[in-house]
Amino acid sequence: MNGGVQLGFDFAATRLVRVTPSRLATWRDCPRRYRMTYLDRPSPPRGGAWANNTLGAVVHLALRALFALPAAERTPRVAAALVSRHWTSEGFRDAAQAAEYRSRAKDWVADYAAQHGSDPDGAPVGLEQWVSVATDRIVAEGRVDRIDRRGAELVVVDYKTGRRTPTDEEARSSQALALYAVATERTLRSPCTQVELHHLPSGQVLTWRHDAASLGEHVRKAEETAGELAAATDELTAGGDAEALFPPRPAPRCGTCDMRRNCPEGRAAATEPEPWALLAP
């Protein structure tokens, strides 16, 4: 073939490892939790609902519905009503506590609508948008809370509802946000280097603009982690020892792990708090 190399039928292309930021983070935190969450079948029983997770899910649903509306309809009143429409009380101590945090969530989303709902510089082009990008070693994919178009560029927006206000450093160092930016650019075919954390309780927006080098470093680290979890998974499939390949990593976070009931080391490492303990006071 004119001096070229002809590939035989026994040629095997490199297998790409399909990952999400959540899978990568779970592996880094605790390989045992990774196995129980993603590999074990049937899946082990999980813990119950956490009030802070319920609160975050409601706010995300309300904001998704809000930004699906025309800009003129994204009023504070509509925003508050969307919280009520999506509200659930799972994980809260009692009806009184649930009502208090429902009121807080309505205020957060109403204030957010007043500040950002009709922003002429931010036209949403994706809500809960699934994005994906393939490198030489992985397929990184995930769902982005919101993608804005600002001028010729796209911006990844991630909502936060935790008790602690994030920092610009967290926006910079977040592997999830970096992978979302790379995947957004590939999926929607527009430049995307800016990522933002929008913290609803404080009203703060934490911003970071990546460059090619910083995004490349996040991708490289994701490929490293993906290689580790894929190798362990392959060995397990070949009959390897699950406990040796996927050891626990006991830490204070074991107190809120949804797999702690299946993990003696995790139960010994940390006491399980009440389901509402992680709510902001």
C-alpha positions in Angstrom: 0.0 0.0 0.0 2.6 2.5 -1.2 4.9 1.9 1.7 2.1 2.3 4.3 1.3 -0.1 7.1 -1.8 -2.3 6.5 -3.7 -3.2 9.6 -4.7 -6.9 9.8 -8.1 -8.1 11.1 -6.4 -8.8 14.5 -5.8 -5.1 15.1 -7.4 -4.0 18.3 -8.2 -0.3 18.8 -7.5 1.2 22.2 -10.5 0.8 24.4 -11.9 4.1 25.6 -13.0 4.3 29.2 -16.4 6.0 29.6 -16.4 8.2 32.7 -18.4 11.0 34.4 -17.0 13.4 36.9 -19.1 11.7 39.6 -17.5 8.3 38.8 -14.0 9.7 38.9 -14.6 11.5 42.2 -16.2 8.3 43.8 -13.1 6.3 42.8 -10.7 8.8 44.3 -12.7 9.0 47.5 -13.2 5.3 48.0 -12.7 2.4 45.6 -15.0 0.2 47.7 -17.8 2.7 47.3 -17.1 2.9 43.6 -17.5 -0.9 43.3 -20.7 -1.0 45.3 -22.2 2.0 43.4 -21.2 1.1 39.8 -20.2 -2.5 39.6 -22.0 -4.7 42.1 -25.1 -6.4 40.8 -27.6 -6.5 42.4 -26.7 -3.1 43.9 -26.3 -3.1 47.7 -29.0 -1.3 49.7 -28.4 2.4 50.1 -29.1 4.9 52.9 -32.1 7.1 53.2 -32.6 10.7 52.0 -30.6 13.6 53.2 -32.4 16.9 53.7 -29.5 18.9 52.2 -29.6 16.8 49.1 -33.4 17.2 48.8 -33.0 21.0 49.2 -30.4 21.1 46.4 -32.5 18.9 44.1 -35.5 21.1 44.5 -33.6 24.3 43.8 -32.0 22.7 40.7 -35.4 21.6 39.4 -36.9 25.1 40.0 -34.0 26.8 38.2 -34.2 24.5 35.3 -37.9 25.3 34.9 -37.3 29.0 35.4 -34.7 29.3 32.6 -36.9 27.2 30.3 -39.2 30.2 30.3 -38.9 33.3 28.1 -36.8 36.0 29.9 -39.7 38.2 30.5 -41.5 35.5 32.5 -38.5 34.7 34.8 -39.8 36.9 37.7 -39.2 36.4 41.4 -42.8 35.5 41.9 -42.7 32.8 39.3 -39.4 31.5 40.7 -40.8 31.1 44.2 -43.8 29.3 42.9 -41.6 26.9 41.0 -39.9 25.9 44.3 -43.3 25.2 45.8 -44.2 23.1 42.8 -41.2 20.9 43.0 -41.0 20.8 46.8 -40.5 17.5 48.7 -39.8 17.0 52.4 -37.7 13.9 52.3 -34.9 13.8 55.0 -36.2 16.8 57.0 -36.7 16.4 60.8 -40.4 17.4 60.7 -43.0 19.5 58.9 -41.8 22.7 60.7 -38.2 22.3 59.6 -39.3 21.5 56.0 -41.5 24.6 55.9 -38.6 26.8 57.1 -36.2 25.5 54.4 -38.9 25.7 51.7 -39.2 29.4 52.6 -35.5 29.8 52.4 -35.3 28.1 49.0 -38.1 30.3 47.7 -36.2 33.4 48.8 -32.9 32.1 47.2 -34.5 31.3 43.8 -36.6 34.5 43.8 -33.5 36.6 44.5 -31.6 34.7 41.8 -34.3 35.4 39.3 -34.3 39.1 40.2 -30.5 39.2 39.6 -30.0 36.8 36.7 -33.4 35.9 35.2 -33.5 38.5 32.5 -29.7 39.1 32.1 -29.3 40.2 28.5 -25.7 39.0 28.5 -26.6 35.5 29.4 -28.7 33.5 26.9 -29.1 29.9 28.1 -28.4 27.4 25.3 -28.5 24.3 27.5 -30.4 23.3 30.6 -29.4 20.0 32.2 -27.5 19.5 29.0 -25.7 16.2 28.4 -22.2 16.8 26.9 -19.5 14.5 25.9 -15.9 14.5 24.6 -13.6 11.7 23.6 -9.8 11.8 24.1 -7.2 9.2 23.2 -8.0 7.3 26.4 -11.5 8.3 27.7 -15.0 9.4 26.9 -15.8 12.1 29.5 -19.5 13.0 29.7 -22.0 14.5 32.1 -24.9 16.7 32.6 -24.3 20.5 33.0 -26.8 22.6 35.1 -26.8 25.4 32.6 -24.8 26.6 29.6 -24.9 30.3 28.7 -23.9 31.9 25.5 -22.1 35.2 26.1 -20.9 36.7 22.9 -19.0 34.1 20.9 -18.3 31.9 23.9 -20.1 29.4 26.0 -20.0 29.4 29.8 -20.6 26.5 32.1 -22.8 27.3 35.1 -23.1 25.0 38.1 -25.6 25.7 40.9 -24.6 25.3 44.6 -26.8 25.3 47.7 -24.4 24.1 50.4 -24.0 25.8 53.7 -20.4 27.0 52.8 -19.8 29.6 50.2 -17.3 28.2 47.5 -14.3 30.1 46.4 -12.7 31.1 43.1 -10.0 28.5 43.9 -12.7 25.8 43.9 -14.0 26.9 40.6 -10.4 26.8 39.2 -9.6 23.4 40.7 -12.9 21.6 40.0 -12.2 18.7 37.6 -15.9 18.3 37.0 -16.2 21.9 35.7 -13.1 21.6 33.6 -14.3 18.4 31.9 -17.7 20.0 31.4 -16.1 22.9 29.6 -14.1 20.7 27.3 -17.1 18.5 26.6 -19.4 21.5 26.1 -17.0 23.0 23.5 -16.9 19.6 21.7 -20.6 19.0 21.9 -21.9 22.4 21.0 -19.0 23.4 18.7 -18.3 26.8 20.3 -15.4 28.0 22.5 -15.9 27.3 26.2 -13.2 28.1 28.8 -15.2 29.9 31.5 -16.8 28.1 34.4 -18.9 29.5 37.2 -20.2 28.3 40.6 -23.5 30.1 41.4 -24.1 29.8 45.2 -27.8 30.4 45.8 -27.7 31.0 49.6 -25.1 33.8 49.4 -25.9 35.1 45.9 -22.3 34.9 45.0 -20.9 33.9 41.6 -17.4 32.4 41.6 -15.7 32.5 38.2 -12.7 31.0 36.6 -11.4 31.2 33.0 -9.3 28.3 31.9 -6.7 28.2 29.2 -5.6 25.3 27.1 -2.9 24.2 29.5 -5.2 24.1 32.6 -7.9 22.3 30.8 -5.3 19.8 29.4 -4.0 19.2 32.9 -7.5 18.4 34.2 -8.0 16.0 31.3 -4.7 14.3 31.9 -5.6 13.7 35.6 -9.0 12.3 34.6 -7.3 9.9 32.2 -5.0 8.7 34.9 -7.9 8.1 37.3 -9.9 6.4 34.5 -6.9 4.1 33.8 -6.8 3.1 37.5 -10.5 2.3 37.8 -10.6 0.5 34.5 -7.6 -1.7 35.4 -9.2 -2.7 38.7 -12.5 -3.4 37.0 -10.8 -5.6 34.4 -9.0 -7.6 37.1 -12.3 -8.0 39.0 -14.0 -9.3 35.9 -11.2 -11.8 35.4 -11.7 -13.2 38.9 -9.6 -10.9 41.0 -10.2 -10.2 44.7 -12.8 -7.5 45.2 -11.5 -6.5 48.6 -7.9 -6.1 47.4 -8.8 -4.3 44.2 -11.4 -2.0 45.7 -10.3 -1.3 49.3 -12.2 1.1 51.6 -10.7 4.5 52.5 -12.2 5.3 55.9 -12.6 9.0 56.5 -14.9 11.4 58.2 -17.0 11.5 55.0 -18.0 7.9 55.8 -20.6 9.3 58.1 -22.7 10.4 55.2 -21.8 7.7 52.7 -24.9 6.1 51.2 -23.1 2.7 51.3 -22.1 2.8 54.9 -24.6 0.1 56.0 -22.6 -2.3 53.8 -19.1 -1.2 55.0 -17.9 -2.1 58.6 -14.8 0.1 58.2 -16.9 3.1 57.2 -19.3 2.6 60.1 -16.3 2.4 62.5 -14.6 5.5 61.0 -17.5 8.0 61.5 -20.8 8.3 63.3 -23.8 8.8 61.0 -25.4 12.2 61.6 -29.1 13.0 61.5 -30.4 13.3 58.0 -30.9 17.1 58.4 -27.5 17.8 60.1 -25.8 19.2 56.9 -28.4 21.9 56.4 -27.2 25.5 56.9 -28.1 26.7 60.4 
